[in-house]
Amino acid sequence: MNIKKKKENLLMIGMFSLLIAFILGRFESQYPIIDFLEGMFTGISIVMNLSFLVRFRLERGMDDQIADA
């Protein structure tokens, strides 16, 4: 049960990071820190969403193997 909650947290962090990156991307500023933060949140989003997908796939694969046995 704890793994399921942890998996959902990865997805939430990834989605919020993507949302923050989109919001920061809407602002055309002259400050390079905004571009840095946008890139950082985009990177966090990619990593968190991919790790969610990998964990979801592995868990689903284990469930399929148990059902086949």
Secondary structure, DSSP 8 states (H G I E B T S, - for coil): -HHHHHHHHHHHHHHHHHHHHHHHHH---S-HHHHHHHHHHHHHHHHHHHHHHHHHHHHHHHHHHHHH-
